[in-house]
């Protein structure tokens, strides 16, 4: 993990998310509960246990999980805890088809520190239909980064293409993703979590333009796991510092095995051992 400068507190906590030898990270996102009880995570405690059994480097959680399952993050070998402190509304209620574009805060930086978080995660949503809403989001990102660094807490910023102004071609455009990651860095992000382009070889442009670690997200569930692992290998070779996967992990029939497979790819660049782990 490359450091531009060592910031007391912030850099120390940030180091807990990354492997000492490789400087890379396998994180699992389980903050999807903001949208309800998705298949594969109906029982959050059981899902969290399956995830931790795979020994990820970090787990991205909601305040509810952080409060009620503190013991899962206790001990020398427990994964780092990343707290998701904001939310986005796509629909007015679960199951509704009515499109909504709203965003708000769930928790605070001070609460994240009290809960023992090693980092917080905030969303930076591009392409909003209402530019003033996007500006308010960006203002919040800047303010929270300043506040977090005052507490010595690193910030993972997730620049997304969730705004209605995006189309299918621009969402996976390498130059769009490159510039979004760079903007997140310029706002002060310590870690950037973002999508990767099609084809994944284009990720080199994203990584080279963002001086802080970039973790790729998994997005929707992929059916071909071997192809996904191959993509992860390419992404790591092109500069990704690891992954932050959600549905592709906890909706997999062998959650611990898939996390271990990701570890083989991210830390060792060993695709054969990864595939063998799943068999």
SULWO-V211954 format. One record per pair of residues at least 4 apart in sequence whose ideal C-beta (glycine too) atoms are under 7 Angstrom apart, sorted by the first residue. I is the first residue (numbers start at 0). GAP is how many residues later the second one is. Records with the same first field share a line. If there is no record, write none. Layout:
I->GAP, GAP
This chain:
0->14, 17, 22, 212, 240
2->8
3->207
5->5
6->4
7->144
8->4, 143
9->4, 139, 142, 143, 144, 180
10->4
12->105, 106, 139, 140, 141
13->105, 140, 176
15->64, 102
16->8, 10, 40, 41, 63, 101, 102
17->5, 6, 7, 39
18->4, 5, 6, 38, 248
21->245
22->218
23->212, 217, 218, 242, 243
24->32, 33, 190, 216, 217
25->30, 31, 216, 217, 233, 236, 237, 240
26->29, 30, 31, 32, 33, 55, 188, 215, 216, 217
27->23, 28, 31, 32, 217, 218, 221, 231
28->31, 215, 216, 217
29->11, 17, 18, 21, 29, 30, 31, 35, 216, 220
30->29, 30, 31, 53
31->6, 9, 214
32->4, 8, 11, 29, 31
33->28, 53
35->58
36->4, 5
38->212
39->7, 210, 211
40->6, 209
42->4
43->4, 21
44->4, 24
45->4
46->4, 203
47->4, 17, 21, 24
48->4
49->200, 205, 206
50->5, 8, 198, 199, 204, 208
51->20, 27
52->203
53->201, 202, 205, 206
54->204
55->23, 203
56->22, 23
57->21, 22, 24
58->20, 22, 23
59->22, 24, 61, 184
60->4, 5, 20, 22, 23
61->4, 22
62->4, 20, 43, 44, 48, 52
63->4
64->4
65->15, 17, 49, 51
66->48
69->4
71->6
72->5, 6, 8, 43
73->4
79->38
80->35, 36, 37
81->35, 36, 37, 38, 39, 74
82->24, 29, 32, 34, 37, 38
83->37
84->20, 21, 22, 23, 27, 35, 37
85->17, 18, 19, 20, 36, 37
86->16, 17, 19
87->15, 35, 37, 74
88->11, 13
89->9, 10
90->5, 7, 8, 9
91->4, 6, 8
100->27, 28, 29, 32, 63
102->20, 22, 34
106->4, 5
108->4, 11, 35, 38, 39, 42, 44
109->4
110->4
111->5, 8, 41
112->4, 38, 40
116->36
118->34, 35, 36, 37, 72
119->28, 33, 35
120->35, 37, 72
121->19, 22, 33, 35
122->35, 37
123->13, 14, 17, 33, 34, 35, 36, 60
124->9, 12, 35, 37, 38
125->8, 33, 34, 35, 37, 54
126->34, 36, 37, 38, 39
127->5, 6, 35, 37
128->34, 35, 36
130->4
131->4
132->4
133->4
134->4
135->4
136->4
137->4
138->4
139->4
140->4, 16, 46
141->4, 45
142->4
143->4, 11
144->4, 10, 42, 43, 44
145->4
146->4
147->5, 7
153->36, 37
154->34, 35
155->35, 37
156->27, 30, 32, 35
157->35, 36
158->21, 22, 24, 25, 33, 35
160->5, 10, 34
165->4, 5
168->4
169->6
171->25, 26
172->4, 24
173->4, 23, 28, 31, 32
174->4, 30
175->4
176->4, 17, 18, 20, 29
177->4, 27, 28, 31
178->4
179->4, 14
180->4, 11, 13, 25, 28, 29, 33
181->4, 27, 28
182->4
183->5, 8
184->4, 7, 25, 26, 27
188->23
189->22
190->21, 22, 24
191->18, 20, 22
192->22, 24, 51
193->12, 20, 22, 23
194->22, 24
195->4, 7, 20, 39
196->5, 6
199->31, 34, 35
200->33, 37
202->4, 32, 35, 36, 37
203->4, 34, 35
204->4
205->4, 8
206->7, 31, 32, 33
207->31
209->4
212->28
213->26, 27
214->26, 27, 28, 29
215->19, 24, 27
216->27
217->25, 27, 28, 29, 30
219->27
220->26, 27, 30
221->6, 26
223->4
224->4, 53
225->4, 49
226->4
227->4, 20
228->4, 32, 36, 42, 45, 46
229->4, 41
230->4
231->4, 11, 30, 33, 34
232->4, 32, 36, 38
233->4
234->5
235->4, 29, 30, 33
241->24
242->19, 23
244->4, 17
245->4
246->4
247->4
248->6, 9, 10
249->5
251->6
253->4, 24
254->4
255->4
256->4, 20, 21
257->4, 20
258->4
259->4, 17
260->4, 13, 16, 17
261->4
262->4
263->4, 6, 9, 10, 13
264->4, 5, 6, 9
267->5
269->4
270->4
271->4
272->4
274->4
